[in-house]
Amino acid sequence: MANQIFMRVNEVAEELGISIPFAYRIIRQMNEELAKTGCITIAGRIDRKFFHEKFYGTRSETERKEK
């Protein structure tokens, strides 16, 4: 699954060790954040790169604020 662009709710729940309903809530919050930047989102799915940036900090704080 790592070669797919989007993560589904089951994968998010498994990676974070949380319940499916809580994973939906987290995905919804992240999709709302993406939508504010003009991105098109899909309910129940989150961009893999964005997910890893948010949870594992793959970019520095200043880069996040600039983009």
The 8 nearest C-alpha neighbors of each residue, nearest first, counted from 0:
[[1, 2, 3, 6, 10, 4, 5, 7],
 [0, 2, 3, 4, 47, 6, 5, 10],
 [1, 3, 0, 4, 5, 47, 6, 48],
 [4, 2, 1, 0, 5, 6, 47, 46],
 [3, 5, 47, 46, 2, 6, 48, 1],
 [6, 4, 46, 47, 45, 3, 44, 7],
 [5, 7, 45, 44, 47, 10, 46, 11],
 [8, 6, 44, 10, 9, 43, 11, 5],
 [7, 9, 11, 10, 43, 22, 12, 23],
 [10, 8, 12, 11, 7, 13, 19, 22],
 [9, 11, 13, 8, 12, 7, 14, 6],
 [12, 10, 8, 14, 13, 9, 22, 15],
 [13, 11, 17, 9, 22, 15, 10, 16],
 [12, 14, 16, 10, 11, 15, 9, 17],
 [13, 15, 11, 12, 16, 10, 17, 9],
 [16, 14, 12, 17, 13, 11, 22, 10],
 [15, 17, 13, 12, 14, 18, 11, 22],
 [18, 16, 12, 15, 21, 22, 13, 19],
 [17, 19, 21, 20, 12, 22, 16, 13],
 [18, 20, 22, 21, 12, 23, 9, 8],
 [21, 19, 23, 22, 18, 24, 17, 12],
 [20, 22, 24, 18, 23, 19, 25, 17],
 [21, 23, 19, 25, 12, 24, 20, 8],
 [24, 22, 26, 20, 21, 25, 27, 8],
 [23, 25, 21, 27, 22, 26, 28, 20],
 [24, 26, 22, 28, 27, 23, 29, 21],
 [27, 25, 23, 29, 28, 24, 30, 45],
 [26, 28, 24, 30, 25, 29, 23, 31],
 [29, 27, 25, 31, 26, 30, 24, 32],
 [28, 30, 32, 26, 31, 27, 25, 33],
 [31, 29, 33, 27, 32, 28, 40, 26],
 [32, 30, 34, 28, 29, 33, 27, 35],
 [31, 33, 29, 30, 35, 34, 28, 36],
 [32, 34, 30, 36, 35, 31, 38, 29],
 [33, 35, 38, 31, 37, 36, 32, 30],
 [36, 34, 32, 33, 37, 31, 38, 30],
 [37, 35, 34, 33, 38, 32, 31, 39],
 [38, 36, 34, 35, 39, 33, 32, 40],
 [39, 37, 34, 33, 36, 40, 35, 30],
 [38, 40, 34, 37, 41, 33, 30, 36],
 [41, 39, 30, 38, 42, 34, 33, 45],
 [40, 42, 44, 43, 39, 45, 30, 5],
 [43, 41, 44, 40, 27, 30, 26, 45],
 [42, 44, 8, 7, 23, 41, 26, 45],
 [45, 43, 7, 6, 42, 41, 5, 8],
 [46, 44, 5, 6, 26, 47, 50, 30],
 [45, 47, 5, 49, 48, 4, 50, 6],
 [46, 48, 50, 5, 49, 6, 4, 45],
 [47, 49, 51, 50, 46, 52, 4, 5],
 [50, 48, 52, 46, 51, 47, 53, 45],
 [51, 49, 47, 53, 48, 52, 54, 46],
 [50, 52, 54, 48, 55, 53, 49, 47],
 [51, 53, 56, 57, 49, 50, 55, 54],
 [54, 52, 50, 51, 56, 55, 49, 57],
 [55, 53, 51, 52, 56, 50, 57, 49],
 [54, 56, 51, 52, 57, 53, 50, 58],
 [57, 55, 52, 58, 53, 54, 59, 51],
 [56, 58, 52, 55, 51, 59, 53, 54],
 [59, 57, 56, 52, 62, 60, 63, 61],
 [58, 60, 62, 61, 63, 56, 57, 64],
 [59, 61, 63, 62, 64, 58, 56, 65],
 [62, 60, 64, 63, 59, 65, 58, 66],
 [61, 63, 65, 59, 64, 60, 58, 66],
 [64, 62, 60, 61, 66, 65, 59, 58],
 [63, 65, 61, 62, 66, 60, 59, 58],
 [64, 66, 62, 63, 61, 60, 59, 58],
 [65, 63, 64, 62, 61, 36, 60, 58]]
